Amino acid sequence: MKIGLAGDHAAFEYKGKLIKYLAKQGIETVDFGAYSEESCDYADFAHPLAEALEKGEIDLGIAICGTGNGMAITLNKHQGVRAGLAWGTEIARLVKAHNNANVLVMPARFISYRMALSCVKTWLATSFEGGRHERRIAKIPIQK
Ligand code: RB5
């Protein structure tokens, strides 16, 4: 299991702490940046994470910015990505169980680190329920 993490300046602290937490669990991580708290643009880190996911270089992603919306909007431009925003553990559970989100997105400026960690733990521990949700997520990509 390899997890990619990406965040802008607003997410630098949480991303670093999550990388340390995941390493302690024996989970391999790839840090797509940002690498400091200097002001930067979330899309510069979201696209490389999404591309790595689409190529199968990572299995899952965690993306964080101030509101989570910049990351989610950018990541979901990629066909192979289902990025879901969570700010509480029940939403973190449902975004995997119902939407099979392969990227968990969180808003660093609106939740504590403790809550972010709880969301990550819940999302990782939850399995996709399949069934009717399989049919629903199959309709997400633009049908040509
Ligand atoms: C950065 O100030 C902020 O715009 C960004 O972290 C995010 O909230 C954008 O969606």
Backbone and ligand atoms as CSV (ligand in chain L), in Angstrom:
chain,resi,resn,atom,element,x,y,z
A,1,MET,N,N,0.854,-1.207,0.000
A,1,MET,CA,C,0.000,0.000,0.000
A,1,MET,C,C,0.879,1.241,0.000
A,2,LYS,N,N,0.695,2.057,-1.022
A,2,LYS,CA,C,1.467,3.293,-1.119
A,2,LYS,C,C,0.482,4.464,-1.219
A,3,ILE,N,N,0.650,5.444,-0.349
A,3,ILE,CA,C,-0.266,6.595,-0.323
A,3,ILE,C,C,0.492,7.874,-0.695
A,4,GLY,N,N,-0.054,8.618,-1.658
A,4,GLY,CA,C,0.515,9.914,-2.028
A,4,GLY,C,C,-0.168,11.022,-1.249
A,5,LEU,N,N,0.615,11.997,-0.829
A,5,LEU,CA,C,0.039,13.142,-0.116
A,5,LEU,C,C,0.396,14.429,-0.835
A,6,ALA,N,N,-0.576,15.333,-0.896
A,6,ALA,CA,C,-0.340,16.633,-1.512
A,6,ALA,C,C,-1.080,17.703,-0.716
A,7,GLY,N,N,-0.479,18.873,-0.647
A,7,GLY,CA,C,-1.131,19.979,0.054
A,7,GLY,C,C,-0.457,21.280,-0.306
A,8,ASP,N,N,-1.181,22.370,-0.145
A,8,ASP,CA,C,-0.539,23.668,-0.357
A,8,ASP,C,C,0.031,24.168,0.976
A,9,HIS,N,N,0.389,25.449,1.037
A,9,HIS,CA,C,0.986,26.014,2.256
A,9,HIS,C,C,0.070,25.850,3.479
A,10,ALA,N,N,-1.242,25.934,3.246
A,10,ALA,CA,C,-2.189,25.828,4.366
A,10,ALA,C,C,-2.178,24.429,4.980
A,11,ALA,N,N,-1.676,23.467,4.220
A,11,ALA,CA,C,-1.733,22.058,4.640
A,11,ALA,C,C,-0.382,21.513,5.078
A,12,PHE,N,N,0.644,22.348,5.019
A,12,PHE,CA,C,2.011,21.854,5.227
A,12,PHE,C,C,2.166,21.115,6.567
A,13,GLU,N,N,1.652,21.705,7.631
A,13,GLU,CA,C,1.813,21.089,8.956
A,13,GLU,C,C,1.059,19.758,9.042
A,14,TYR,N,N,-0.198,19.748,8.626
A,14,TYR,CA,C,-0.999,18.528,8.721
A,14,TYR,C,C,-0.397,17.426,7.839
A,15,LYS,N,N,0.038,17.807,6.654
A,15,LYS,CA,C,0.604,16.799,5.733
A,15,LYS,C,C,1.837,16.149,6.367
A,16,GLY,N,N,2.701,16.979,6.950
A,16,GLY,CA,C,3.917,16.439,7.584
A,16,GLY,C,C,3.585,15.484,8.716
A,17,LYS,N,N,2.602,15.878,9.537
A,17,LYS,CA,C,2.219,15.018,10.669
A,17,LYS,C,C,1.600,13.716,10.176
A,18,LEU,N,N,0.797,13.796,9.121
A,18,LEU,CA,C,0.166,12.574,8.585
A,18,LEU,C,C,1.201,11.644,7.981
A,19,ILE,N,N,2.202,12.204,7.331
A,19,ILE,CA,C,3.267,11.360,6.756
A,19,ILE,C,C,3.982,10.603,7.880
A,20,LYS,N,N,4.258,11.294,8.983
A,20,LYS,CA,C,4.902,10.625,10.131
A,20,LYS,C,C,3.993,9.539,10.704
A,21,TYR,N,N,2.706,9.837,10.826
A,21,TYR,CA,C,1.757,8.855,11.353
A,21,TYR,C,C,1.716,7.612,10.451
A,22,LEU,N,N,1.608,7.832,9.149
A,22,LEU,CA,C,1.493,6.699,8.215
A,22,LEU,C,C,2.769,5.866,8.222
A,23,ALA,N,N,3.918,6.529,8.313
A,23,ALA,CA,C,5.203,5.799,8.372
A,23,ALA,C,C,5.228,4.888,9.592
A,24,LYS,N,N,4.718,5.392,10.715
A,24,LYS,CA,C,4.665,4.574,11.946
A,24,LYS,C,C,3.774,3.352,11.781
A,25,GLN,N,N,2.783,3.462,10.896
A,25,GLN,CA,C,1.895,2.315,10.631
A,25,GLN,C,C,2.501,1.378,9.582
A,26,GLY,N,N,3.694,1.697,9.094
A,26,GLY,CA,C,4.344,0.865,8.086
A,26,GLY,C,C,3.796,1.105,6.686
A,27,ILE,N,N,3.137,2.246,6.488
A,27,ILE,CA,C,2.572,2.563,5.165
A,27,ILE,C,C,3.544,3.457,4.411
A,28,GLU,N,N,3.874,3.046,3.195
A,28,GLU,CA,C,4.787,3.834,2.366
A,28,GLU,C,C,4.065,5.079,1.849
A,29,THR,N,N,4.738,6.208,1.848
A,29,THR,CA,C,4.117,7.446,1.365
A,29,THR,C,C,4.983,8.097,0.289
A,30,VAL,N,N,4.320,8.884,-0.548
A,30,VAL,CA,C,5.026,9.726,-1.518
A,30,VAL,C,C,4.546,11.151,-1.259
A,31,ASP,N,N,5.470,12.064,-1.012
A,31,ASP,CA,C,5.132,13.456,-0.712
A,31,ASP,C,C,5.226,14.283,-1.991
A,32,PHE,N,N,4.067,14.714,-2.497
A,32,PHE,CA,C,4.039,15.502,-3.739
A,32,PHE,C,C,4.157,17.004,-3.470
A,33,GLY,N,N,4.460,17.397,-2.228
A,33,GLY,CA,C,4.605,18.799,-1.872
A,33,GLY,C,C,3.274,19.382,-1.444
A,34,ALA,N,N,3.269,20.609,-1.026
A,34,ALA,CA,C,4.354,21.575,-0.979
A,34,ALA,C,C,5.356,21.224,0.124
A,35,TYR,N,N,6.525,21.773,-0.017
A,35,TYR,CA,C,7.597,21.426,0.909
A,35,TYR,C,C,7.918,22.547,1.893
A,36,SER,N,N,7.078,23.577,1.946
A,36,SER,CA,C,7.247,24.645,2.939
A,36,SER,C,C,5.906,25.363,3.099
A,37,GLU,N,N,5.873,26.332,4.017
A,37,GLU,CA,C,4.640,27.105,4.241
A,37,GLU,C,C,4.596,28.361,3.381
A,38,GLU,N,N,5.514,28.457,2.440
A,38,GLU,CA,C,5.511,29.607,1.522
A,38,GLU,C,C,4.270,29.520,0.623
A,39,SER,N,N,3.645,30.655,0.384
A,39,SER,CA,C,2.411,30.684,-0.400
A,39,SER,C,C,2.612,30.028,-1.774
A,40,CYS,N,N,1.681,29.154,-2.134
A,40,CYS,CA,C,1.825,28.403,-3.392
A,40,CYS,C,C,0.443,28.063,-3.926
A,41,ASP,N,N,0.383,27.344,-5.028
A,41,ASP,CA,C,-0.883,27.074,-5.719
A,41,ASP,C,C,-1.206,25.570,-5.673
A,42,TYR,N,N,-2.349,25.224,-5.075
A,42,TYR,CA,C,-2.702,23.814,-4.843
A,42,TYR,C,C,-2.649,22.948,-6.103
A,43,ALA,N,N,-2.977,23.520,-7.261
A,43,ALA,CA,C,-3.025,22.708,-8.488
A,43,ALA,C,C,-1.641,22.141,-8.848
A,44,ASP,N,N,-0.579,22.852,-8.450
A,44,ASP,CA,C,0.772,22.373,-8.758
A,44,ASP,C,C,1.080,21.046,-8.071
A,45,PHE,N,N,0.339,20.735,-7.027
A,45,PHE,CA,C,0.579,19.490,-6.276
A,45,PHE,C,C,-0.540,18.471,-6.522
A,46,ALA,N,N,-1.720,18.979,-6.827
A,46,ALA,CA,C,-2.858,18.079,-7.082
A,46,ALA,C,C,-2.658,17.288,-8.374
A,47,HIS,N,N,-2.226,17.961,-9.431
A,47,HIS,CA,C,-2.074,17.256,-10.718
A,47,HIS,C,C,-1.038,16.120,-10.650
A,48,PRO,N,N,0.159,16.341,-10.088
A,48,PRO,CA,C,1.119,15.226,-10.008
A,48,PRO,C,C,0.582,14.048,-9.189
A,49,LEU,N,N,-0.138,14.334,-8.099
A,49,LEU,CA,C,-0.721,13.240,-7.302
A,49,LEU,C,C,-1.733,12.469,-8.153
A,50,ALA,N,N,-2.599,13.194,-8.852
A,50,ALA,CA,C,-3.629,12.545,-9.681
A,50,ALA,C,C,-2.992,11.702,-10.786
A,51,GLU,N,N,-1.953,12.235,-11.392
A,51,GLU,CA,C,-1.288,11.488,-12.486
A,51,GLU,C,C,-0.647,10.216,-11.956
A,52,ALA,N,N,-0.051,10.300,-10.777
A,52,ALA,CA,C,0.574,9.107,-10.168
A,52,ALA,C,C,-0.487,8.057,-9.853
A,53,LEU,N,N,-1.643,8.502,-9.412
A,53,LEU,CA,C,-2.746,7.581,-9.106
A,53,LEU,C,C,-3.233,6.910,-10.391
A,54,GLU,N,N,-3.386,7.697,-11.444
A,54,GLU,CA,C,-3.872,7.144,-12.716
A,54,GLU,C,C,-2.876,6.154,-13.315
A,55,LYS,N,N,-1.583,6.389,-13.062
A,55,LYS,CA,C,-0.553,5.478,-13.588
A,55,LYS,C,C,-0.348,4.259,-12.693
A,56,GLY,N,N,-0.987,4.237,-11.547
A,56,GLY,CA,C,-0.827,3.114,-10.627
A,56,GLY,C,C,0.448,3.176,-9.812
A,57,GLU,N,N,1.060,4.343,-9.762
A,57,GLU,CA,C,2.303,4.493,-8.976
A,57,GLU,C,C,2.016,4.616,-7.479
A,58,ILE,N,N,0.800,5.047,-7.167
A,58,ILE,CA,C,0.328,5.062,-5.772
A,58,ILE,C,C,-1.060,4.418,-5.764
A,59,ASP,N,N,-1.457,3.926,-4.580
A,59,ASP,CA,C,-2.751,3.235,-4.478
A,59,ASP,C,C,-3.874,4.181,-4.074
A,60,LEU,N,N,-3.546,5.149,-3.238
A,60,LEU,CA,C,-4.533,6.103,-2.718
A,60,LEU,C,C,-3.860,7.455,-2.549
A,61,GLY,N,N,-4.664,8.485,-2.356
A,61,GLY,CA,C,-4.103,9.810,-2.110
A,61,GLY,C,C,-4.811,10.527,-0.974
A,62,ILE,N,N,-4.062,11.415,-0.338
A,62,ILE,CA,C,-4.631,12.322,0.664
A,62,ILE,C,C,-4.232,13.728,0.226
A,63,ALA,N,N,-5.214,14.606,0.087
A,63,ALA,CA,C,-4.929,15.963,-0.386
A,63,ALA,C,C,-5.573,16.975,0.558
A,64,ILE,N,N,-4.831,18.011,0.866
A,64,ILE,CA,C,-5.301,18.994,1.845
A,64,ILE,C,C,-4.978,20.406,1.343
A,65,CYS,N,N,-5.937,21.302,1.507
A,65,CYS,CA,C,-5.642,22.733,1.334
A,65,CYS,C,C,-6.502,23.472,2.356
A,66,GLY,N,N,-6.604,24.778,2.245
A,66,GLY,CA,C,-7.317,25.529,3.271
A,66,GLY,C,C,-8.759,25.077,3.433
A,67,THR,N,N,-9.511,25.077,2.337
A,67,THR,CA,C,-10.917,24.648,2.372
A,67,THR,C,C,-11.114,23.222,1.872
A,68,GLY,N,N,-10.126,22.698,1.188
A,68,GLY,CA,C,-10.240,21.390,0.532
A,68,GLY,C,C,-10.817,21.502,-0.865
A,69,ASN,N,N,-11.466,22.618,-1.159
A,69,ASN,CA,C,-12.153,22.720,-2.444
A,69,ASN,C,C,-11.217,22.862,-3.636
A,70,GLY,N,N,-10.157,23.621,-3.491
A,70,GLY,CA,C,-9.205,23.762,-4.602
A,70,GLY,C,C,-8.630,22.412,-4.992
A,71,MET,N,N,-8.252,21.645,-3.969
A,71,MET,CA,C,-7.708,20.303,-4.229
A,71,MET,C,C,-8.761,19.407,-4.872
A,72,ALA,N,N,-9.958,19.381,-4.316
A,72,ALA,CA,C,-11.004,18.484,-4.836
A,72,ALA,C,C,-11.367,18.840,-6.273
A,73,ILE,N,N,-11.533,20.123,-6.542
A,73,ILE,CA,C,-11.925,20.554,-7.892
A,73,ILE,C,C,-10.848,20.159,-8.899
A,74,THR,N,N,-9.582,20.374,-8.534
A,74,THR,CA,C,-8.477,20.054,-9.451
A,74,THR,C,C,-8.338,18.546,-9.644
A,75,LEU,N,N,-8.344,17.814,-8.572
A,75,LEU,CA,C,-8.159,16.354,-8.654
A,75,LEU,C,C,-9.253,15.699,-9.484
A,76,ASN,N,N,-10.474,16.188,-9.339
A,76,ASN,CA,C,-11.590,15.555,-10.038
A,76,ASN,C,C,-11.657,15.884,-11.527
A,77,LYS,N,N,-10.699,16.680,-12.012
A,77,LYS,CA,C,-10.556,16.865,-13.466
A,77,LYS,C,C,-9.981,15.602,-14.105
A,78,HIS,N,N,-9.375,14.753,-13.287
A,78,HIS,CA,C,-8.724,13.531,-13.792
A,78,HIS,C,C,-9.712,12.372,-13.767
A,79,GLN,N,N,-9.816,11.688,-14.897
A,79,GLN,CA,C,-10.812,10.606,-15.035
A,79,GLN,C,C,-10.619,9.483,-14.022
A,80,GLY,N,N,-9.359,9.218,-13.678
A,80,GLY,CA,C,-9.097,8.082,-12.786
A,80,GLY,C,C,-9.180,8.430,-11.313
A,81,VAL,N,N,-9.631,9.635,-11.025
A,81,VAL,CA,C,-9.656,10.093,-9.628
A,81,VAL,C,C,-11.088,10.292,-9.149
A,82,ARG,N,N,-11.360,9.824,-7.945
A,82,ARG,CA,C,-12.586,10.187,-7.232
A,82,ARG,C,C,-12.132,10.798,-5.913
A,83,ALA,N,N,-12.062,12.131,-5.901
A,83,ALA,CA,C,-11.596,12.838,-4.712
A,83,ALA,C,C,-12.793,13.329,-3.928
A,84,GLY,N,N,-12.864,12.959,-2.660
A,84,GLY,CA,C,-14.015,13.338,-1.831
A,84,GLY,C,C,-13.584,14.118,-0.604
A,85,LEU,N,N,-14.313,15.202,-0.353
A,85,LEU,CA,C,-14.024,16.091,0.770
A,85,LEU,C,C,-14.650,15.547,2.055
A,86,ALA,N,N,-13.868,15.518,3.130
A,86,ALA,CA,C,-14.407,15.091,4.426
A,86,ALA,C,C,-13.913,16.017,5.527
A,87,TRP,N,N,-14.813,16.343,6.458
A,87,TRP,CA,C,-14.467,17.191,7.600
A,87,TRP,C,C,-14.949,16.564,8.905
A,88,GLY,N,N,-15.369,15.329,8.812
A,88,GLY,CA,C,-15.817,14.590,10.000
A,88,GLY,C,C,-15.733,13.107,9.687
A,89,THR,N,N,-15.734,12.289,10.732
A,89,THR,CA,C,-15.474,10.862,10.520
A,89,THR,C,C,-16.613,10.139,9.783
A,90,GLU,N,N,-17.840,10.580,9.988
A,90,GLU,CA,C,-18.933,9.889,9.289
A,90,GLU,C,C,-18.866,10.172,7.786
A,91,ILE,N,N,-18.495,11.397,7.428
A,91,ILE,CA,C,-18.341,11.705,6.000
A,91,ILE,C,C,-17.125,10.962,5.441
A,92,ALA,N,N,-16.071,10.855,6.227
A,92,ALA,CA,C,-14.879,10.109,5.785
A,92,ALA,C,C,-15.232,8.636,5.539
A,93,ARG,N,N,-16.105,8.096,6.371
A,93,ARG,CA,C,-16.534,6.700,6.188
A,93,ARG,C,C,-17.378,6.575,4.914
A,94,LEU,N,N,-18.338,7.489,4.773
A,94,LEU,CA,C,-19.257,7.404,3.630
A,94,LEU,C,C,-18.568,7.670,2.291
A,95,VAL,N,N,-17.546,8.507,2.301
A,95,VAL,CA,C,-16.875,8.828,1.035
A,95,VAL,C,C,-16.110,7.609,0.494
A,96,LYS,N,N,-15.760,6.676,1.374
A,96,LYS,CA,C,-15.174,5.415,0.908
A,96,LYS,C,C,-16.285,4.398,0.676
A,97,ALA,N,N,-17.190,4.221,1.642
A,97,ALA,CA,C,-18.228,3.185,1.557
A,97,ALA,C,C,-19.153,3.394,0.360
A,98,HIS,N,N,-19.506,4.635,0.077
A,98,HIS,CA,C,-20.481,4.907,-0.988
A,98,HIS,C,C,-19.843,5.426,-2.278
A,99,ASN,N,N,-18.800,6.238,-2.160
A,99,ASN,CA,C,-18.220,6.872,-3.361
A,99,ASN,C,C,-16.901,6.244,-3.774
A,100,ASN,N,N,-16.384,5.345,-2.958
A,100,ASN,CA,C,-15.082,4.700,-3.202
A,100,ASN,C,C,-14.012,5.741,-3.558
A,101,ALA,N,N,-13.978,6.820,-2.801
A,101,ALA,CA,C,-13.002,7.887,-3.061
A,101,ALA,C,C,-11.588,7.331,-2.966
A,102,ASN,N,N,-10.826,7.529,-4.031
A,102,ASN,CA,C,-9.425,7.101,-3.965
A,102,ASN,C,C,-8.506,8.235,-3.511
A,103,VAL,N,N,-9.083,9.424,-3.352
A,103,VAL,CA,C,-8.347,10.503,-2.677
A,103,VAL,C,C,-9.255,11.098,-1.600
A,104,LEU,N,N,-8.733,11.164,-0.391
A,104,LEU,CA,C,-9.425,11.826,0.708
A,104,LEU,C,C,-8.939,13.267,0.760
A,105,VAL,N,N,-9.876,14.207,0.670
A,105,VAL,CA,C,-9.524,15.631,0.693
A,105,VAL,C,C,-10.044,16.237,1.997
A,106,MET,N,N,-9.203,17.065,2.620
A,106,MET,CA,C,-9.612,17.687,3.892
A,106,MET,C,C,-9.271,19.174,3.925
A,107,PRO,N,N,-10.075,19.945,4.678
A,107,PRO,CA,C,-9.883,21.397,4.781
A,107,PRO,C,C,-9.095,21.778,6.040
A,108,ALA,N,N,-7.801,22.019,5.888
A,108,ALA,CA,C,-6.934,22.239,7.057
A,108,ALA,C,C,-7.359,23.435,7.900
A,109,ARG,N,N,-7.971,24.430,7.257
A,109,ARG,CA,C,-8.324,25.641,8.018
A,109,ARG,C,C,-9.660,25.509,8.757
A,110,PHE,N,N,-10.325,24.374,8.593
A,110,PHE,CA,C,-11.643,24.216,9.207
A,110,PHE,C,C,-11.760,22.998,10.116
A,111,ILE,N,N,-10.710,22.199,10.203
A,111,ILE,CA,C,-10.743,21.058,11.141
A,111,ILE,C,C,-9.412,21.001,11.883
A,112,SER,N,N,-9.436,20.431,13.086
A,112,SER,CA,C,-8.202,20.260,13.866
A,112,SER,C,C,-7.378,19.131,13.248
A,113,TYR,N,N,-6.097,19.084,13.606
A,113,TYR,CA,C,-5.267,17.962,13.143
A,113,TYR,C,C,-5.836,16.649,13.683
A,114,ARG,N,N,-6.302,16.694,14.923
A,114,ARG,CA,C,-6.877,15.486,15.528
A,114,ARG,C,C,-8.039,14.942,14.691
A,115,MET,N,N,-8.878,15.842,14.215
A,115,MET,CA,C,-10.003,15.410,13.373
A,115,MET,C,C,-9.491,14.899,12.017
A,116,ALA,N,N,-8.490,15.582,11.460
A,116,ALA,CA,C,-7.930,15.124,10.174
A,116,ALA,C,C,-7.399,13.699,10.311
A,117,LEU,N,N,-6.700,13.445,11.406
A,117,LEU,CA,C,-6.151,12.098,11.641
A,117,LEU,C,C,-7.280,11.078,11.793
A,118,SER,N,N,-8.319,11.446,12.513
A,118,SER,CA,C,-9.470,10.532,12.675
A,118,SER,C,C,-10.121,10.237,11.328
A,119,CYS,N,N,-10.214,11.268,10.483
A,119,CYS,CA,C,-10.792,11.055,9.148
A,119,CYS,C,C,-9.934,10.077,8.346
A,120,VAL,N,N,-8.624,10.248,8.401
A,120,VAL,CA,C,-7.711,9.360,7.661
A,120,VAL,C,C,-7.858,7.924,8.162
A,121,LYS,N,N,-7.865,7.761,9.474
A,121,LYS,CA,C,-7.977,6.407,10.055
A,121,LYS,C,C,-9.291,5.750,9.617
A,122,THR,N,N,-10.374,6.514,9.669
A,122,THR,CA,C,-11.688,5.972,9.303
A,122,THR,C,C,-11.747,5.612,7.834
A,123,TRP,N,N,-11.271,6.509,7.001
A,123,TRP,CA,C,-11.301,6.293,5.537
A,123,TRP,C,C,-10.468,5.062,5.171
A,124,LEU,N,N,-9.305,4.904,5.796
A,124,LEU,CA,C,-8.460,3.745,5.490
A,124,LEU,C,C,-9.075,2.441,5.987
A,125,ALA,N,N,-9.804,2.523,7.080
A,125,ALA,CA,C,-10.372,1.300,7.674
A,125,ALA,C,C,-11.688,0.888,6.999
A,126,THR,N,N,-12.242,1.753,6.167
A,126,THR,CA,C,-13.548,1.487,5.544
A,126,THR,C,C,-13.378,0.859,4.165
A,127,SER,N,N,-14.259,-0.071,3.844
A,127,SER,CA,C,-14.266,-0.682,2.506
A,127,SER,C,C,-15.434,-0.147,1.692
A,128,PHE,N,N,-15.258,-0.147,0.388
A,128,PHE,CA,C,-16.340,0.239,-0.533
A,128,PHE,C,C,-17.444,-0.798,-0.436
A,129,GLU,N,N,-18.682,-0.336,-0.337
A,129,GLU,CA,C,-19.812,-1.264,-0.174
A,129,GLU,C,C,-20.235,-1.931,-1.472
A,130,GLY,N,N,-19.881,-1.329,-2.619
A,130,GLY,CA,C,-20.277,-1.917,-3.906
A,130,GLY,C,C,-21.783,-1.880,-4.084
A,131,GLY,N,N,-22.335,-2.914,-4.745
A,131,GLY,CA,C,-23.790,-2.981,-4.952
A,131,GLY,C,C,-24.297,-1.784,-5.740
A,132,ARG,N,N,-25.335,-1.129,-5.223
A,132,ARG,CA,C,-25.925,0.012,-5.937
A,132,ARG,C,C,-24.923,1.151,-6.114
A,133,HIS,N,N,-23.947,1.228,-5.207
A,133,HIS,CA,C,-22.943,2.295,-5.311
A,133,HIS,C,C,-21.965,2.038,-6.467
A,134,GLU,N,N,-21.770,0.772,-6.798
A,134,GLU,CA,C,-20.932,0.418,-7.951
A,134,GLU,C,C,-21.576,0.995,-9.223
A,135,ARG,N,N,-22.880,0.806,-9.339
A,135,ARG,CA,C,-23.614,1.329,-10.498
A,135,ARG,C,C,-23.513,2.850,-10.546
A,136,ARG,N,N,-23.609,3.476,-9.385
A,136,ARG,CA,C,-23.579,4.946,-9.342
A,136,ARG,C,C,-22.215,5.498,-9.710
A,137,ILE,N,N,-21.161,4.915,-9.158
A,137,ILE,CA,C,-19.838,5.488,-9.476
A,137,ILE,C,C,-19.441,5.182,-10.923
A,138,ALA,N,N,-20.034,4.121,-11.498
A,138,ALA,CA,C,-19.747,3.807,-12.908
A,138,ALA,C,C,-20.279,4.903,-13.831
A,139,LYS,N,N,-21.263,5.664,-13.349
A,139,LYS,CA,C,-21.852,6.738,-14.168
A,139,LYS,C,C,-21.139,8.078,-14.000
A,140,ILE,N,N,-20.129,8.130,-13.157
A,140,ILE,CA,C,-19.440,9.418,-12.928
A,140,ILE,C,C,-18.626,9.880,-14.145
A,141,PRO,N,N,-17.817,9.014,-14.757
A,141,PRO,CA,C,-17.039,9.514,-15.910
A,141,PRO,C,C,-17.962,10.003,-17.028
A,142,ILE,N,N,-17.550,11.027,-17.744
A,142,ILE,CA,C,-18.352,11.548,-18.868
A,142,ILE,C,C,-18.494,10.417,-19.881
A,143,GLN,N,N,-19.743,10.093,-20.232
A,143,GLN,CA,C,-20.012,8.991,-21.167
A,143,GLN,C,C,-19.918,9.544,-22.583
A,144,LYS,N,N,-19.103,8.883,-23.405
A,144,LYS,CA,C,-18.947,9.396,-24.787
A,144,LYS,C,C,-19.695,8.512,-25.776
L,1,RB5,C1,C,-4.947,29.264,0.102
L,1,RB5,O1,O,-4.997,30.511,0.696
L,1,RB5,C2,C,-6.335,28.727,-0.159
L,1,RB5,O2,O,-6.929,29.427,-1.189
L,1,RB5,C3,C,-6.281,27.268,-0.478
L,1,RB5,O3,O,-5.637,26.592,0.555
L,1,RB5,C4,C,-7.610,26.575,-0.652
L,1,RB5,O4,O,-8.474,26.868,0.390
L,1,RB5,C5,C,-8.263,26.750,-1.954
L,1,RB5,O5,O,-9.250,26.088,-2.284
